[in-house]
Amino acid sequence: MSNSKDAYADNDLREVKQLGMWASIASLSYIFWIVGGMELVERIAYYGVKASAGLYAKAPVSEGGLGISLSDYGVIIGIWAMMQTFVPVFTGGISDRVGYKETIFASTIIKICGYLVMAFFPSFYGFLFGAILLAAGTGIFKPGIQGTLVLSTGRQNTSMAWGIFYQVVNIGGFLGPLVAVHMRQLSWDNVFYACAAIISFNFLFLLAYKEPGKEARLERNRKIKSGEIHQVALWRDALHELKKPIVIYYMLVFAGFWFLFNSLFDVLPIHIAEWVDTSVIVTSLFGPEGTSNGILQFWLGLDNTGTKVMPEGMLNLNAGMIMTTCFLVAALTAKYRITTAMLAGCLLSILAFVVIGATNAAWMMVLAIVMFSFGEMMISPKKNEFMGNIAPEGKKAMYLGFVMLPQGIGWTLEGFFGPKLYEMYASKEIFSLDLLKERGMSASDVSAIPQGEAFTTLVAYTGEPAQELTTLLYNTHNIGMAWYIIAAIGTISAVGIFLYGKWLLKLQRS
Protein backbone atom coordinates (compact mmCIF):
# COMPACT_ATOMS: atom_id res chain seq x y z
CA MET A 1 0.00 0.00 0.00
CA SER A 2 1.24 3.46 -0.89
CA ASN A 3 2.66 5.56 1.90
CA SER A 4 2.21 8.91 0.15
CA LYS A 5 -0.16 11.37 1.81
CA ASP A 6 -0.43 13.68 -1.23
CA ALA A 7 -3.52 12.02 -2.66
CA TYR A 8 -5.60 12.68 0.46
CA ALA A 9 -4.01 15.77 1.94
CA ASP A 10 -7.46 17.38 2.40
CA ASN A 11 -8.83 14.36 4.26
CA ASP A 12 -8.83 14.60 8.05
CA LEU A 13 -7.15 11.44 9.36
CA ARG A 14 -7.11 12.47 13.02
CA GLU A 15 -8.78 10.36 15.70
CA VAL A 16 -10.33 12.88 18.10
CA LYS A 17 -10.90 12.03 21.79
CA GLN A 18 -14.60 11.42 22.39
CA LEU A 19 -16.80 12.93 25.10
CA GLY A 20 -18.16 10.63 27.78
CA MET A 21 -21.43 8.78 27.18
CA TRP A 22 -23.82 11.18 28.93
CA ALA A 23 -21.99 14.29 27.75
CA SER A 24 -22.17 13.00 24.18
CA ILE A 25 -25.91 12.31 24.41
CA ALA A 26 -26.58 15.74 25.94
CA SER A 27 -24.62 17.45 23.16
CA LEU A 28 -26.83 16.09 20.34
CA SER A 29 -29.07 18.72 18.71
CA TYR A 30 -32.79 18.48 17.89
CA ILE A 31 -32.04 18.05 14.17
CA PHE A 32 -30.15 14.86 15.03
CA TRP A 33 -33.33 13.42 16.56
CA ILE A 34 -35.46 14.61 13.60
CA VAL A 35 -33.32 12.70 11.09
CA GLY A 36 -33.27 9.75 13.49
CA GLY A 37 -37.08 9.77 13.40
CA MET A 38 -37.11 9.89 9.59
CA GLU A 39 -34.67 7.01 9.39
CA LEU A 40 -36.79 5.07 11.90
CA VAL A 41 -39.93 5.41 9.78
CA GLU A 42 -38.06 4.57 6.58
CA ARG A 43 -36.53 1.45 8.13
CA ILE A 44 -39.88 0.14 9.47
CA ALA A 45 -41.23 0.23 5.93
CA TYR A 46 -38.03 -1.03 4.30
CA TYR A 47 -37.49 -4.03 6.58
CA GLY A 48 -41.17 -4.87 6.42
CA VAL A 49 -40.45 -5.93 2.85
CA LYS A 50 -36.75 -6.83 2.99
CA ALA A 51 -36.98 -9.26 5.92
CA SER A 52 -39.64 -11.36 4.21
CA ALA A 53 -38.59 -10.94 0.54
CA GLY A 54 -37.01 -14.40 0.28
CA LEU A 55 -40.00 -16.06 1.93
CA TYR A 56 -42.35 -14.19 -0.44
CA ALA A 57 -40.27 -15.21 -3.46
CA LYS A 58 -40.19 -18.93 -2.67
CA ALA A 59 -43.77 -19.18 -1.36
CA PRO A 60 -45.95 -20.99 -3.91
CA VAL A 61 -48.44 -19.01 -5.99
CA SER A 62 -51.23 -20.99 -4.29
CA GLU A 63 -50.26 -19.25 -1.02
CA GLY A 64 -49.98 -15.78 -2.57
CA GLY A 65 -46.22 -15.87 -3.10
CA LEU A 66 -44.21 -15.41 -6.29
CA GLY A 67 -43.42 -19.13 -6.61
CA ILE A 68 -39.98 -18.54 -8.13
CA SER A 69 -36.68 -20.40 -7.68
CA LEU A 70 -33.93 -19.16 -5.39
CA SER A 71 -31.80 -18.47 -8.48
CA ASP A 72 -34.48 -16.10 -9.81
CA TYR A 73 -34.77 -14.55 -6.36
CA GLY A 74 -31.00 -14.03 -6.46
CA VAL A 75 -31.35 -12.06 -9.71
CA ILE A 76 -33.85 -9.71 -8.02
CA ILE A 77 -31.66 -9.28 -4.94
CA GLY A 78 -28.52 -8.74 -7.04
CA ILE A 79 -30.12 -5.97 -9.11
CA TRP A 80 -31.74 -4.49 -5.98
CA ALA A 81 -28.34 -4.43 -4.27
CA MET A 82 -26.57 -2.89 -7.26
CA MET A 83 -29.09 -0.08 -7.54
CA GLN A 84 -29.37 0.68 -3.84
CA THR A 85 -25.66 0.77 -3.13
CA PHE A 86 -24.23 2.42 -6.24
CA VAL A 87 -26.85 5.17 -6.61
CA PRO A 88 -25.64 6.98 -3.41
CA VAL A 89 -22.13 7.28 -4.88
CA PHE A 90 -23.57 9.97 -7.15
CA THR A 91 -26.69 11.11 -5.29
CA GLY A 92 -24.49 11.98 -2.29
CA GLY A 93 -22.86 14.74 -4.35
CA ILE A 94 -26.28 15.85 -5.60
CA SER A 95 -27.52 16.12 -2.00
CA ASP A 96 -24.52 18.32 -1.12
CA ARG A 97 -25.37 20.68 -4.00
CA VAL A 98 -29.18 20.60 -4.31
CA GLY A 99 -30.11 20.27 -0.65
CA TYR A 100 -30.85 17.49 1.80
CA LYS A 101 -34.53 18.32 2.33
CA GLU A 102 -35.26 18.25 -1.40
CA THR A 103 -33.63 14.86 -1.96
CA ILE A 104 -35.27 13.32 1.12
CA PHE A 105 -38.68 14.46 -0.16
CA ALA A 106 -38.07 13.06 -3.66
CA SER A 107 -36.82 9.73 -2.28
CA THR A 108 -39.96 9.27 -0.17
CA ILE A 109 -42.18 9.66 -3.25
CA ILE A 110 -40.11 7.12 -5.20
CA LYS A 111 -40.19 4.58 -2.35
CA ILE A 112 -43.97 4.82 -1.99
CA CYS A 113 -44.26 4.05 -5.72
CA GLY A 114 -41.97 1.02 -5.24
CA TYR A 115 -44.16 -0.50 -2.51
CA LEU A 116 -47.33 0.05 -4.54
CA VAL A 117 -45.84 -1.58 -7.66
CA MET A 118 -45.00 -4.65 -5.55
CA ALA A 119 -48.60 -4.77 -4.32
CA PHE A 120 -50.25 -4.22 -7.72
CA PHE A 121 -48.05 -6.59 -9.75
CA PRO A 122 -47.39 -9.89 -7.87
CA SER A 123 -44.99 -11.38 -10.43
CA PHE A 124 -41.25 -11.74 -10.99
CA TYR A 125 -41.05 -8.57 -13.09
CA GLY A 126 -43.50 -6.67 -10.90
CA PHE A 127 -41.45 -7.39 -7.79
CA LEU A 128 -38.20 -6.66 -9.67
CA PHE A 129 -39.42 -3.25 -10.87
CA GLY A 130 -40.77 -2.45 -7.41
CA ALA A 131 -37.40 -3.44 -5.92
CA ILE A 132 -35.59 -1.16 -8.40
CA LEU A 133 -37.78 1.79 -7.39
CA LEU A 134 -37.32 0.97 -3.71
CA ALA A 135 -33.54 0.69 -4.19
CA ALA A 136 -33.31 3.98 -6.09
CA GLY A 137 -35.40 5.77 -3.46
CA THR A 138 -33.26 4.36 -0.64
CA GLY A 139 -30.07 5.34 -2.47
CA ILE A 140 -31.32 8.93 -2.75
CA PHE A 141 -32.60 8.99 0.85
CA LYS A 142 -29.45 7.84 2.67
CA PRO A 143 -26.86 10.57 1.82
CA GLY A 144 -29.18 13.43 2.80
CA ILE A 145 -30.00 11.84 6.15
CA GLN A 146 -26.41 10.90 6.95
CA GLY A 147 -25.01 14.20 5.65
CA THR A 148 -27.37 15.99 8.03
CA LEU A 149 -26.13 13.85 10.89
CA VAL A 150 -22.48 14.68 10.16
CA LEU A 151 -23.18 18.44 9.95
CA SER A 152 -25.25 18.40 13.15
CA THR A 153 -22.54 16.69 15.24
CA GLY A 154 -18.91 17.42 16.12
CA ARG A 155 -15.78 15.27 15.99
CA GLN A 156 -15.89 14.83 19.78
CA ASN A 157 -19.32 13.12 19.85
CA THR A 158 -19.42 11.22 16.53
CA SER A 159 -18.94 7.77 18.05
CA MET A 160 -21.97 8.11 20.31
CA ALA A 161 -23.99 9.94 17.60
CA TRP A 162 -23.51 7.15 15.07
CA GLY A 163 -24.10 4.51 17.75
CA ILE A 164 -27.41 6.06 18.85
CA PHE A 165 -28.42 6.68 15.23
CA TYR A 166 -27.78 3.03 14.42
CA GLN A 167 -29.75 2.07 17.50
CA VAL A 168 -32.72 4.20 16.41
CA VAL A 169 -32.45 2.70 12.92
CA ASN A 170 -32.77 -0.76 14.41
CA ILE A 171 -35.96 0.11 16.22
CA GLY A 172 -37.30 0.41 12.69
CA GLY A 173 -35.49 -2.77 11.75
CA PHE A 174 -37.20 -4.48 14.70
CA LEU A 175 -40.73 -3.22 14.08
CA GLY A 176 -40.75 -3.69 10.29
CA PRO A 177 -40.47 -7.50 10.27
CA LEU A 178 -43.12 -7.75 13.01
CA VAL A 179 -45.49 -5.78 10.80
CA ALA A 180 -44.65 -8.14 7.93
CA VAL A 181 -45.14 -11.32 10.02
CA HIS A 182 -48.71 -10.44 10.87
CA MET A 183 -49.67 -8.70 7.63
CA ARG A 184 -48.50 -11.60 5.44
CA GLN A 185 -50.56 -14.06 7.48
CA LEU A 186 -53.57 -12.08 6.18
CA SER A 187 -52.26 -11.70 2.62
CA TRP A 188 -48.94 -10.74 1.05
CA ASP A 189 -50.17 -7.53 -0.63
CA ASN A 190 -51.09 -6.15 2.81
CA VAL A 191 -47.36 -6.03 3.61
CA PHE A 192 -46.69 -3.65 0.71
CA TYR A 193 -49.71 -1.42 1.36
CA ALA A 194 -48.74 -1.11 5.03
CA CYS A 195 -45.17 -0.14 4.16
CA ALA A 196 -46.34 2.52 1.68
CA ALA A 197 -48.56 4.03 4.38
CA ILE A 198 -45.82 3.90 7.04
CA ILE A 199 -43.18 5.78 5.04
CA SER A 200 -45.69 8.55 4.27
CA PHE A 201 -45.18 9.72 7.88
CA ASN A 202 -41.83 11.16 6.79
CA PHE A 203 -43.67 14.05 5.14
CA LEU A 204 -44.62 15.16 8.68
CA PHE A 205 -40.99 14.98 9.86
CA LEU A 206 -39.93 17.08 6.87
CA LEU A 207 -42.15 19.91 8.12
CA ALA A 208 -39.94 20.14 11.24
CA TYR A 209 -36.66 19.55 9.39
CA LYS A 210 -34.17 22.40 9.00
CA GLU A 211 -31.08 21.68 6.92
CA PRO A 212 -27.83 22.41 8.82
CA GLY A 213 -25.28 24.39 6.85
CA LYS A 214 -27.90 25.47 4.29
CA GLU A 215 -26.67 29.07 4.26
CA ALA A 216 -23.15 27.94 3.44
CA ARG A 217 -24.46 25.71 0.64
CA LEU A 218 -26.57 28.50 -0.85
CA GLU A 219 -23.63 30.92 -0.66
CA ARG A 220 -21.42 28.38 -2.39
CA ASN A 221 -24.03 27.90 -5.12
CA ARG A 222 -24.27 31.68 -5.55
CA LYS A 223 -20.51 31.97 -5.98
CA ILE A 224 -20.54 29.14 -8.51
CA LYS A 225 -23.24 30.86 -10.57
CA SER A 226 -21.42 34.19 -10.44
CA GLY A 227 -18.15 32.56 -11.46
CA GLU A 228 -16.36 33.47 -8.21
CA ILE A 229 -15.45 29.82 -7.69
CA HIS A 230 -15.13 27.03 -10.20
CA GLN A 231 -17.13 23.85 -9.67
CA VAL A 232 -15.91 20.58 -11.06
CA ALA A 233 -18.51 18.37 -12.79
CA LEU A 234 -20.15 16.12 -10.20
CA TRP A 235 -19.02 12.87 -11.81
CA ARG A 236 -15.48 14.19 -12.16
CA ASP A 237 -15.45 15.38 -8.54
CA ALA A 238 -16.72 12.00 -7.29
CA LEU A 239 -14.16 10.16 -9.44
CA HIS A 240 -11.35 12.35 -8.07
CA GLU A 241 -12.27 11.41 -4.49
CA LEU A 242 -12.81 7.74 -5.37
CA LYS A 243 -9.28 7.48 -6.76
CA LYS A 244 -7.76 8.33 -3.39
CA PRO A 245 -5.97 5.30 -1.88
CA ILE A 246 -7.75 5.65 1.46
CA VAL A 247 -11.10 5.19 -0.33
CA ILE A 248 -9.97 2.47 -2.77
CA TYR A 249 -8.43 0.29 -0.05
CA TYR A 250 -11.46 0.79 2.20
CA MET A 251 -13.74 -0.34 -0.62
CA LEU A 252 -11.75 -3.49 -1.34
CA VAL A 253 -11.18 -4.76 2.21
CA PHE A 254 -14.77 -4.34 3.42
CA ALA A 255 -16.52 -5.90 0.41
CA GLY A 256 -16.16 -9.42 1.83
CA PHE A 257 -17.76 -8.44 5.13
CA TRP A 258 -20.82 -7.11 3.31
CA PHE A 259 -21.15 -10.41 1.43
CA LEU A 260 -21.26 -12.07 4.85
CA PHE A 261 -23.57 -9.45 6.36
CA ASN A 262 -26.25 -9.53 3.67
CA SER A 263 -26.29 -13.34 3.55
CA LEU A 264 -27.76 -13.26 7.04
CA PHE A 265 -30.72 -11.16 5.93
CA ASP A 266 -31.24 -12.56 2.43
CA VAL A 267 -30.70 -16.28 3.07
CA LEU A 268 -30.99 -17.05 6.81
CA PRO A 269 -34.79 -16.55 6.97
CA ILE A 270 -35.14 -19.22 4.25
CA HIS A 271 -32.73 -21.51 6.12
CA ILE A 272 -34.69 -21.10 9.36
CA ALA A 273 -38.03 -21.70 7.61
CA GLU A 274 -36.75 -24.90 6.02
CA TRP A 275 -34.47 -26.49 8.63
CA VAL A 276 -34.96 -25.03 12.12
CA ASP A 277 -37.75 -26.24 14.43
CA THR A 278 -38.49 -22.98 16.26
CA SER A 279 -41.36 -24.53 18.24
CA VAL A 280 -38.62 -25.72 20.61
CA ILE A 281 -38.09 -22.10 21.69
CA VAL A 282 -41.80 -21.49 22.29
CA THR A 283 -42.08 -24.77 24.25
CA SER A 284 -39.08 -23.76 26.41
CA LEU A 285 -40.67 -20.39 27.19
CA PHE A 286 -44.39 -21.18 27.44
CA GLY A 287 -44.81 -24.98 27.48
CA PRO A 288 -46.01 -27.37 24.74
CA GLU A 289 -49.26 -25.44 24.18
CA GLY A 290 -47.46 -22.24 23.29
CA THR A 291 -49.14 -18.91 24.04
CA SER A 292 -52.44 -17.37 22.97
CA ASN A 293 -51.41 -13.92 24.22
CA GLY A 294 -51.71 -11.62 21.19
CA ILE A 295 -49.22 -9.10 22.58
CA LEU A 296 -46.54 -11.76 23.04
CA GLN A 297 -47.31 -13.22 19.62
CA PHE A 298 -46.70 -9.82 18.02
CA TRP A 299 -43.55 -8.78 19.88
CA LEU A 300 -41.90 -12.20 19.66
CA GLY A 301 -42.80 -12.67 15.99
CA LEU A 302 -44.81 -15.84 16.59
CA ASP A 303 -47.31 -17.38 14.19
CA ASN A 304 -51.03 -16.84 14.80
CA THR A 305 -51.30 -20.11 16.75
CA GLY A 306 -48.55 -19.01 19.14
CA THR A 307 -46.67 -22.31 18.78
CA LYS A 308 -43.57 -21.38 16.73
CA VAL A 309 -41.33 -18.39 16.03
CA MET A 310 -41.59 -17.14 12.45
CA PRO A 311 -38.27 -16.70 10.57
CA GLU A 312 -38.61 -12.90 10.69
CA GLY A 313 -39.18 -13.17 14.44
CA MET A 314 -35.95 -15.14 14.88
CA LEU A 315 -33.96 -12.65 12.84
CA ASN A 316 -35.61 -9.81 14.74
CA LEU A 317 -33.45 -10.71 17.72
CA ASN A 318 -30.70 -8.92 15.77
CA ALA A 319 -32.57 -5.61 15.58
CA GLY A 320 -33.91 -6.01 19.12
CA MET A 321 -30.42 -6.35 20.56
CA ILE A 322 -29.09 -3.42 18.57
CA MET A 323 -31.90 -1.07 19.53
CA THR A 324 -31.44 -1.85 23.23
CA THR A 325 -27.64 -2.13 23.56
CA CYS A 326 -25.96 -0.33 20.64
CA PHE A 327 -25.25 2.81 22.67
CA LEU A 328 -23.36 0.67 25.21
CA VAL A 329 -21.27 -0.96 22.48
CA ALA A 330 -20.70 2.52 20.99
CA ALA A 331 -19.40 3.73 24.36
CA LEU A 332 -17.12 0.68 24.63
CA THR A 333 -15.72 0.91 21.10
CA ALA A 334 -15.15 4.66 21.45
CA LYS A 335 -12.14 3.70 23.60
CA TYR A 336 -10.47 1.91 20.67
CA ARG A 337 -9.28 2.83 17.20
CA ILE A 338 -12.08 2.60 14.64
CA THR A 339 -10.35 -0.06 12.53
CA THR A 340 -9.63 -2.19 15.63
CA ALA A 341 -13.33 -2.17 16.58
CA MET A 342 -14.33 -3.05 13.02
CA LEU A 343 -11.89 -5.98 12.88
CA ALA A 344 -13.24 -7.42 16.15
CA GLY A 345 -16.79 -7.09 14.83
CA CYS A 346 -15.90 -8.87 11.60
CA LEU A 347 -14.31 -11.82 13.45
CA LEU A 348 -17.33 -12.25 15.74
CA SER A 349 -19.67 -12.22 12.74
CA ILE A 350 -17.60 -14.89 10.98
CA LEU A 351 -17.82 -17.15 14.04
CA ALA A 352 -21.61 -16.75 14.02
CA PHE A 353 -21.78 -18.13 10.48
CA VAL A 354 -19.71 -21.14 11.50
CA VAL A 355 -22.28 -21.88 14.22
CA ILE A 356 -25.15 -21.58 11.70
CA GLY A 357 -23.40 -24.10 9.45
CA ALA A 358 -22.64 -26.54 12.28
CA THR A 359 -26.17 -27.16 13.61
CA ASN A 360 -29.87 -26.55 13.02
CA ALA A 361 -30.74 -26.50 16.75
CA ALA A 362 -33.07 -23.57 17.43
CA TRP A 363 -31.30 -22.23 20.53
CA MET A 364 -27.90 -22.45 18.78
CA MET A 365 -29.41 -20.34 16.01
CA VAL A 366 -30.35 -17.80 18.68
CA LEU A 367 -26.72 -17.83 19.91
CA ALA A 368 -25.43 -17.28 16.36
CA ILE A 369 -27.75 -14.30 15.84
CA VAL A 370 -26.64 -12.81 19.19
CA MET A 371 -22.96 -13.18 18.22
CA PHE A 372 -23.56 -11.66 14.80
CA SER A 373 -25.46 -8.75 16.37
CA PHE A 374 -22.55 -7.81 18.63
CA GLY A 375 -20.22 -8.06 15.65
CA GLU A 376 -22.51 -5.82 13.60
CA MET A 377 -22.65 -3.22 16.38
CA MET A 378 -18.85 -3.06 16.41
CA ILE A 379 -18.49 -2.57 12.67
CA SER A 380 -21.56 -1.07 11.01
CA PRO A 381 -21.97 2.29 12.82
CA LYS A 382 -18.18 2.71 12.66
CA LYS A 383 -18.09 2.69 8.85
CA ASN A 384 -20.22 5.86 8.75
CA GLU A 385 -18.26 7.50 11.56
CA PHE A 386 -15.00 6.74 9.75
CA MET A 387 -16.06 8.11 6.36
CA GLY A 388 -17.83 11.13 7.86
CA ASN A 389 -14.67 12.00 9.79
CA ILE A 390 -12.19 11.78 6.91
CA ALA A 391 -14.44 13.52 4.34
CA PRO A 392 -13.24 16.97 3.13
CA GLU A 393 -15.47 19.96 3.92
CA GLY A 394 -18.42 20.29 1.54
CA LYS A 395 -18.24 16.61 0.59
CA LYS A 396 -19.71 14.90 3.65
CA ALA A 397 -22.75 13.39 1.88
CA MET A 398 -20.56 12.37 -1.06
CA TYR A 399 -18.25 10.41 1.24
CA LEU A 400 -21.18 8.87 3.07
CA GLY A 401 -22.36 7.76 -0.35
CA PHE A 402 -18.95 6.12 -0.81
CA VAL A 403 -19.66 4.04 2.31
CA MET A 404 -22.09 2.16 0.11
CA LEU A 405 -19.41 1.11 -2.40
CA PRO A 406 -17.98 -1.90 -0.51
CA GLN A 407 -21.51 -2.70 0.60
CA GLY A 408 -22.55 -2.49 -3.05
CA ILE A 409 -19.82 -4.87 -4.20
CA GLY A 410 -20.42 -7.32 -1.34
CA TRP A 411 -24.23 -7.23 -1.43
CA THR A 412 -24.44 -7.39 -5.24
CA LEU A 413 -22.19 -10.45 -5.33
CA GLU A 414 -24.10 -11.99 -2.42
CA GLY A 415 -27.41 -11.22 -4.12
CA PHE A 416 -26.41 -13.21 -7.18
CA PHE A 417 -24.41 -15.96 -5.46
CA GLY A 418 -25.75 -16.23 -1.87
CA PRO A 419 -29.13 -17.76 -2.83
CA LYS A 420 -27.36 -19.90 -5.47
CA LEU A 421 -24.95 -21.24 -2.83
CA TYR A 422 -27.90 -22.06 -0.64
CA GLU A 423 -29.72 -23.70 -3.55
CA MET A 424 -26.63 -25.83 -4.30
CA TYR A 425 -26.00 -27.04 -0.75
CA ALA A 426 -29.15 -26.54 1.30
CA SER A 427 -32.33 -26.26 -0.81
CA LYS A 428 -35.12 -28.27 0.81
CA GLU A 429 -37.11 -27.93 -2.40
CA ILE A 430 -34.46 -29.68 -4.53
CA PHE A 431 -33.73 -32.35 -1.88
CA SER A 432 -37.47 -33.09 -1.64
CA LEU A 433 -37.76 -33.53 -5.41
CA ASP A 434 -34.80 -35.95 -5.35
CA LEU A 435 -36.30 -37.97 -2.49
CA LEU A 436 -39.67 -38.18 -4.26
CA LYS A 437 -37.91 -39.78 -7.22
CA GLU A 438 -36.11 -42.19 -4.88
CA ARG A 439 -39.41 -43.14 -3.23
CA GLY A 440 -40.97 -44.06 -6.58
CA MET A 441 -42.77 -40.99 -7.92
CA SER A 442 -42.53 -40.79 -11.71
CA ALA A 443 -40.29 -38.16 -13.30
CA SER A 444 -43.27 -36.58 -15.07
CA ASP A 445 -45.21 -36.24 -11.81
CA VAL A 446 -42.18 -34.75 -10.06
CA SER A 447 -41.63 -32.19 -12.82
CA ALA A 448 -45.32 -31.19 -12.60
CA ILE A 449 -45.03 -30.13 -8.94
CA PRO A 450 -45.47 -26.32 -8.68
CA GLN A 451 -42.45 -24.35 -7.48
CA GLY A 452 -42.39 -24.19 -3.67
CA GLU A 453 -44.63 -27.22 -3.07
CA ALA A 454 -42.09 -30.08 -3.26
CA PHE A 455 -41.82 -30.69 0.50
CA THR A 456 -45.56 -30.61 1.17
CA THR A 457 -45.95 -33.05 -1.73
CA LEU A 458 -43.26 -35.27 -0.18
CA VAL A 459 -45.10 -35.32 3.16
CA ALA A 460 -48.39 -36.20 1.46
CA TYR A 461 -46.79 -38.85 -0.80
CA THR A 462 -44.84 -40.67 1.92
CA GLY A 463 -47.30 -40.18 4.79
CA GLU A 464 -44.34 -39.53 7.12
CA PRO A 465 -44.32 -36.65 9.64
CA ALA A 466 -42.87 -33.39 8.30
CA GLN A 467 -40.32 -33.08 11.12
CA GLU A 468 -38.98 -36.61 10.55
CA LEU A 469 -38.55 -35.93 6.84
CA THR A 470 -36.83 -32.63 7.60
CA THR A 471 -34.37 -34.42 9.92
CA LEU A 472 -33.74 -37.09 7.28
CA LEU A 473 -33.01 -34.53 4.55
CA TYR A 474 -30.80 -32.46 6.88
CA ASN A 475 -28.73 -35.46 8.00
CA THR A 476 -28.20 -36.80 4.47
CA HIS A 477 -26.90 -33.55 2.96
CA ASN A 478 -23.96 -31.27 3.78
CA ILE A 479 -26.12 -28.21 4.37
CA GLY A 480 -23.53 -26.38 6.47
CA MET A 481 -21.16 -26.05 3.51
CA ALA A 482 -23.00 -22.99 2.16
CA TRP A 483 -22.44 -21.17 5.45
CA TYR A 484 -18.80 -22.25 5.73
CA ILE A 485 -18.07 -20.83 2.26
CA ILE A 486 -19.67 -17.52 3.26
CA ALA A 487 -17.61 -17.50 6.49
CA ALA A 488 -14.45 -18.07 4.44
CA ILE A 489 -15.23 -15.01 2.30
CA GLY A 490 -15.65 -12.98 5.49
CA THR A 491 -12.29 -14.26 6.78
CA ILE A 492 -10.52 -12.85 3.72
CA SER A 493 -12.13 -9.50 4.52
CA ALA A 494 -10.97 -9.71 8.16
CA VAL A 495 -7.36 -10.11 7.03
CA GLY A 496 -7.81 -7.08 4.76
CA ILE A 497 -9.26 -4.97 7.61
CA PHE A 498 -6.27 -5.88 9.80
CA LEU A 499 -3.78 -4.77 7.12
CA TYR A 500 -5.79 -1.61 6.37
CA GLY A 501 -5.79 -0.65 10.05
CA LYS A 502 -2.00 -1.07 10.29
CA TRP A 503 -1.49 1.04 7.12
CA LEU A 504 -3.81 3.79 8.38
CA LEU A 505 -2.01 3.91 11.74
CA LYS A 506 1.27 4.34 9.87
CA LEU A 507 -0.22 7.26 7.91
CA GLN A 508 -1.50 8.95 11.07
CA ARG A 509 1.96 8.76 12.65
CA SER A 510 3.87 9.98 9.59
Salt bridges, closest charged atoms under 4 A:
ASP10 OD1 - LYS244 NZ 2.63
ASP12 OD2 - ARG14 NH2 2.58
ASP12 OD2 - ARG155 NH1 2.68
GLU39 OE2 - LYS142 NZ 2.43
GLU42 OE1 - ARG43 NE 2.61
GLU42 OE2 - LYS111 NZ 2.90
GLU211 OE2 - ARG217 NE 2.81
GLU215 OE2 - LYS210 NZ 3.87
GLU219 OE2 - ARG222 NH2 2.72
GLU228 OE2 - ARG222 NH1 3.17
ASP237 OD2 - ARG97 NH2 3.55
ASP237 OD1 - LYS395 NZ 3.02
GLU241 OE1 - LYS244 NZ 2.83
GLU241 OE2 - LYS395 NZ 2.80
ASP266 OD1 - LYS50 NZ 2.31
GLU274 OE2 - LYS58 NZ 3.71
GLU312 OE2 - ARG184 NE 2.61
GLU385 OE1 - LYS382 NZ 3.24
GLU464 OE2 - ARG439 NH1 2.71
